[in-house]
Structure formats: C-alpha cells, structure tokens
Amino acid sequence: MCRKLSFIWLLICFLLSNKAISQQNVYRITFTDKNHTPFSLSSPSAYLSTRSIARRTAQGIAIDSTDLPVNQVYIDSVLHLTGGKFYESSRWLNFCVILLKDTDTANIHNLSGRSFINDVSLVGVYCMDIAHRNSGNNSSTHSFSTGGKPTSLDGSYYSGTWNQTQLVNGNYLHDNGFNGTGKLIAVLDAGFPAVDTHPLFDSMWTYGRFVDGYNFTYHNSNVFNYAKHGSQVLSTMAGYIPGTFVGTAPNAMYALYITENEIQYWDDQPGELCNMIAGVERADSVGADVITSSLGYDVFVSTCNNQTFPQPFATLDGKTTIAAKAANMATMKGILFVASAGNDGYTVSGWGTHILTPGDADSALTVGATDFGSFSPADFSGYGPNAAGRIKPDVCAMGKGVTLCDINYAPPTSPSLITSDEGTSFSTPQIAGLAACLWEAFPSATPYQIKQAIIRCASSYNNPGPQIGYGVPDFSCTQQALDVKLAPPPFTEANWVIADPNPFGADLKLSVSPAQDGNVDFYLTDIAGKKVFSSQLYFYKGYNAPYLISLPEITPGIYLLKVVSSSKQQIIKLLKN
C-alpha cells in the first residue's frame, strides 16, 4: 500500500469540509537524554515482556539505554508548556509527538531554549482531530469453520495459493512440518477489517494466535476496521482453509498494528513514520520475531493546507529516515524486518522509480515483485539501489496475480471471495511468513543469518539487478544451507545443557534445550561449594542460541555448574584454564 488505495476518504474529507473543524498540527519533540528515569536496565521486565527479553537473551543482545522509556517528566513539561495533547513516543529515538490546534501553534515557541529538548519538528497537518477517533465496531465474534488435515502438500491443498507458494518452494518448509509455529509476526498496516469474523482466520482465533493489536493512528484497540489493505496482506500469511486457501505461515502468532493514517486521501505525512516506529517498538516489547510492513513512503504533503515536507531521495540511504531507523533498530533487537520495495517501478513523477522507505533500510529484507509464476520483475516493482548504492530490493516474490482474500467485498462469514491482486504489498508478507517458518526450523539463528540464507539462495544471487535484486528465493535451498551451518549440538534427555569449550578460558558458551518454555537458573560453584556466579534467564522450548557467560576474573580450577529448569536439572563439571 505504497500509495493510498481507498476512495472512501475522499468522501470523508468532503463531508468534513462542511463542518467547522480546526486544523490540527503534529509536532515531534526530541529530548537530549533519559536522566532521572525511574526505570532500570537491571529490571527490564518493567517495560519489556518476558518473550522480548528471552529473544534478546537467545541472541546475546544486551538491554541498553535505548530500551528505557522516554522520561515522563519531560513529556509532562512539554504538554504543560504548549497546552498540547500527547499522541505517542519513541524510546529508541527518545522523542514524543504532540497535537496542537491551529489556534495554539504559537505555544510551540515556549519550548525554545529548554535544556532537555534537542529538536522540535512539524511532522503533520490535518483537517481534523486525529486522536482517539473511532470507526465502527470492534467486535470479536467468530464463526469458526473446520478444515481437513491435508494428506499431501500439493496444489489441491494450497488451491489458489499454490502458484505463489511453489514459486519460492515454500511448500518444502511446510512439507517438513514448519508452518511458523511458535513465531510471532507483527504486521504494520492501515486496517484489518473482518479479521475477527472471517472464516479464513478462524484457526488464528481457535488456537489463540492473535497476540496483540493497537491502532496508532487513533490510539485505541480498534484494528478490525478501516482500510482493507492489512486484511489482504495478513491473508497471504495467516489464511488457512485447506483445499481453498493456505497462507505461508498459517500456524504463526500475529500482532496487528495500524500505523498508516488514511484520514486524508493521498496524503502521506512524516508523522506516519512516527506511528511506524511506535508500532515497531510495541512489536519489540511484546516479543515479535518478524515484523512485516507493506507500507512505503516517498513524497510527503498535507492536502489540508498543501504544505509539503521535503524528503529528497538522498535521505533514502538506508539509515536516515525514521522508518529506516525503526527497521535497523528492530534488527539490533533481534527482529527480522521485512519491507516492501514499493510500486513506483513505472512512475514518471518527480520522485521517479526508486525504492521507498523503510525498504531502503540497510538491515531490512526488502521484497520486490515478479510477474505471475515468473522469475521476471513485475513492471510496477520499485527499482534500487537505495541512495547509498546498496542493492535493493534484496529479493522478489510473486506480486502480480497474487491470491488473497478481498474481505471488504465478501460476506463477513463467507470465504467465497478469494481473488487476486498485485503489488509489492502482497509479495512482501509471503516472504515474511516463510522467513518465520525457516526460523522455526532453526531457532538458534539470528535475523542476519535468516536474511542471508534467503538472499544467498535466490535465483540471481550471482547477477543481481536493480529491480529483481538477488532474485527469487528457494526455501528448500535455505533450509538445506542452514542445516549445515546451524545444526544443534547432540542433546539427549539427560544432557539438555552442553558447555563449550570445556576446559574454558574467559568465556563459557552454553547451549540450552529445555523441555518447555520458562526460566532456567544457573549456579556456578567452585570445588569447595562457594558460589561464584548465578543468573536466571527465560528460554524457549527446544534449542536456543548459545548463552555466553563472561568469567575472566575467576581463578583457574575445577567448577560445578548446576542448571535448573521447572522440570529437570543438570550438573556439569567444568575446568577453567
């Protein structure tokens, strides 16, 4: 949805023009520090979920100052000085966003010279109050259907989604039992109407795989309305009616976030990038493994007053826009960020045919589109490289003739309208879903390893192009490649913790494979029984990435490591060199 798609907002703007609604201005205020915060790096459970902390632990990622919430005292001061309304904040980039009526915009000057403020920027102008607006009901009633268990994963099982799935050999992962189980995918989009009622998503509700939802445009929990685009995107991953429609990650968990502002037709503004990073941070905090965004941004303008917000292509260098920073920071937190290349491939506007942001982001797995059943790029698919010369898109998937559910035009309890559409919006989530399946197969992998395996197994890896990138991935190849690189250690029922090396030097690496999710306690004692180290970490069931303990100061000798989970324990004899 790299361009606005819905005509309904034209009608809304027309109706609103006949009412006395004051203009509303959106300001981003960036702070200098997080001094005197009541939160602590040693107690991250106050602001991160157990699952989020576990993801960091599994990948050896430390909690740092960017994880700390924005200082509430600073936010309160800004609201007091301006009379504005709080909209959202970003802990990673340390800013808040406020709303000011047009009649109160002069109050923004009251922030001038304040020592705790680094920058103040106007990031949006709207013709209505965008905070706390509601639209329709937010029902969560379900009409569940039952789907037969497949006997073989062939064209009859996938039905309409067979062409797009087999083009990238996604069925190979499914055939080996990897359907996204245990992985959490966050979707950033413009709306998810009927996802709570449509049979295509029944299994998500039946098995409790809807984890979280939030509307960052209107700041409420209503995500099951607004533009249909998000429902279409979600269907390519989560849809599941065997013999009719099977998405790429039907067993994954999902978090749904509205970050796109559809209030004013054809009206992208920089404030939506603030929504995006807020959505990404919430996805991080609930423990998402994969984030997929089929939103893309280039030129910003407010149709309310025809104000433009300069966004030269040079800023799409992979690290400058807030959207790119969100993608890169998510990767630093252990999340795979999948972004669309955009649909500007045949555009003749001043912007040209270039990649959009966050598709320009260095660490994003950026996805373009191919023609139906083809390895050739679709004409609309955006061109790379990004402004810094980095190859973008990274890979492509089928983006023309994509089978999906067009929910707006189907009866709310009917799966009948399985239709087709085109766009990088729909090639992108296909890859995101299969990346989650691949990660399920290799839980100790990092986002970088998952991304690189997908790129290295793509059809044009040795001859990349500006529109095809590295080509169309082959997920049978990716699984085989990671089989060699990330084979788990030889665990047994008794030896579910393996220390390597042993004897060890300054660092001790522990591979852990508990029988169930939960906390694991580690106690290291010397031969006399004196405790020299202890910790408690949350691990997922099965193989986790190695846990690295730095022990440079303990003296050489024999030590005993006792490891205790909720169901078992193990003692390992260690030698420190």
HELIX and SHEET records of a PDB file:
HELIX    1   1 ILE A    8  SER A   17  1                                  10    
HELIX    2   2 PRO A   44  ALA A   46  5                                   3    
HELIX    3   3 THR A   50  ALA A   58  1                                   9    
HELIX    4   4 SER A   65  ASP A   67  5                                   3    
HELIX    5   5 GLN A   72  THR A   82  1                                  11    
HELIX    6   6 ASP A  102  LEU A  111  5                                  10    
HELIX    7   7 GLY A  155  TYR A  158  1                                   4    
HELIX    8   8 TRP A  162  LEU A  167  1                                   6    
HELIX    9   9 GLY A  170  ASP A  175  1                                   6    
HELIX   10  10 PRO A  199  PHE A  201  5                                   3    
HELIX   11  11 ASP A  202  THR A  206  1                                   5    
HELIX   12  12 HIS A  229  ALA A  238  1                                  10    
HELIX   13  13 GLY A  271  VAL A  286  1                                  16    
HELIX   14  14 PHE A  313  THR A  315  5                                   3    
HELIX   15  15 ILE A  322  MET A  332  1                                  11    
HELIX   16  16 ILE A  407  TYR A  409  5                                   3    
HELIX   17  17 THR A  424  ALA A  441  1                                  18    
HELIX   18  18 PRO A  447  ARG A  456  1                                  10    
HELIX   19  19 PHE A  475  LYS A  485  1                                  11    
SHEET    1   A 4 LYS A  85  SER A  90  0                                        
SHEET    2   A 4 PHE A  95  LYS A 101 -1                                        
SHEET    3   A 4 GLN A  24  PHE A  31 -1                                        
SHEET    4   A 4 ILE A 117  TYR A 126 -1                                        
SHEET    1   B 7 PHE A 210  ASN A 215  0                                        
SHEET    2   B 7 MET A 253  ILE A 258  1                                        
SHEET    3   B 7 LEU A 184  ASP A 189  1                                        
SHEET    4   B 7 VAL A 290  SER A 293  1                                        
SHEET    5   B 7 LEU A 336  SER A 340  1                                        
SHEET    6   B 7 LEU A 365  THR A 370  1                                        
SHEET    7   B 7 VAL A 395  MET A 398  1                                        
SHEET    1   C 2 TYR A 240  ILE A 241  0                                        
SHEET    2   C 2 PHE A 245  VAL A 246 -1                                        
SHEET    1   D 2 PHE A 300  SER A 302  0                                        
SHEET    2   D 2 GLN A 307  PHE A 309 -1                                        
SHEET    1   E 2 VAL A 402  CYS A 405  0                                        
SHEET    2   E 2 ILE A 418  ASP A 421 -1                                        
SHEET    1   F 3 VAL A 497  ASP A 500  0                                        
SHEET    2   F 3 ASP A 507  VAL A 512 -1                                        
SHEET    3   F 3 TYR A 547  SER A 550 -1                                        
SHEET    1   G 4 LYS A 531  PHE A 539  0                                        
SHEET    2   G 4 GLY A 518  ASP A 526 -1                                        
SHEET    3   G 4 GLY A 557  VAL A 564 -1                                        
SHEET    4   G 4 GLN A 569  LYS A 576 -1                                        
END                                                                             
